[in-house]
Amino acid sequence: MTSFSERVIRVLKRVPRGKVVTYGQVAAMAGNPRGARQVVRILNTHSEKERLPWQRVINREGKIALPRAGGFELQKKLLQVEGVRVSKEGGIDLTLYQWRPRRS
């Protein structure tokens, strides 16, 4: 596993329940602001093994990126269980739910 992958996994494991992050946000926090597509790949290959909170990662528009009947419904349900309000179209209010960790 590359060090970028390891950093992405560390970032993802820190996202608290009831909050969301964007793919690009995770990439930037892991040291590669242009690595959003790599974050998608890492989620696809490591979510189960690393027990990553994949449901908390959404696109830059504040929407669930997965297609209907391809994970959309499950992601929406998992987010709602955590208290995140998700619109019928999969939209999430980033002003309320986006995770913005404090800098130490």
N, C-alpha and C positions, 0 to 999 in steps of 0.2 A: 504494500500500500504506500502511495506517495505521501509526502509530508502535507501537501495540500489536502488530500483526502482525510488524513488524520485530523487536521485543523478543522475541516468542515464537520466531521463527526463530533469533535469536542464542542463546537458552536451549537450544533443541533441538539445535543444532549442538555444544553443549558436553557433552551427555550422553555419557559414555564407553561404550565397548564393555563388555558384561557387566553393565551397570546399567540400571535402569528408572526412570521417573518417572510420576507420575499426571497426568492432564489438569489437575486442579486445582492440582497442584504447579507445573506449567509456567505456568499462568495467574497464580498468586501471584508467582512469580519474575519474571514479565514485568510486574507491577504492577497486576493486576486479579484479586484472589482469587475473584471470582465469574464469571470468564471461561472456565470449562472448556469450555463448548459452542463458544466462539469458537476455542479451541485445536483442537477437532475440525474445524471449518470450515477453519482455516488448514492443518492437516495434509492435508485432502482436496484443497485447491486448490494447495498449494505443495510438497508432498513431493517430487515428481519433479523439478520445475524447480530447487528449492533443494537437492536431494539430502539431504533430512532423514532422520534415523534414526527413521522413523515406528514401526518395530517396537519401539522402546524405551519407547513410551508406552502405559500401561495404565490401567484404571479405579481408582477409589479403594479398591475392595475387593481390589486386587492381582490382578486377573484380566484376561485378554485380553477386550476388549469386542466385537471383531468376531465375527460369527456364523460357525458352521461352514459351509463351502462359500462363504464370503463374505470370506475373508482370514484366518480363524482359523488354519488349518493353516500358511499361509505365515509368519505372524507367529510362531507357535510354533517352527517350524523355524529361522527366522532368529535367534531368541533362544537356542535351544539351541546353534546354531553358535557363538554368542558365549560359551557357558558358563553360561547362565542355566538353572536347573532349572525346568521348567514341568510342572505336573501334567496328567493326562489331561483335566481339566476346564478347563485354562487358568490355573490359579492359580500365583502366583509369591510366594515368601516375601519380603515387603518388608523384613523385618529384615535379610536377607542381601543383597538386590539393589537396594534403593532408593538412588538417587543422592542424596547430601546434600552439595552442594558446600560447601567451607569459605568462610567470609566473610573478605574481605581487610581 
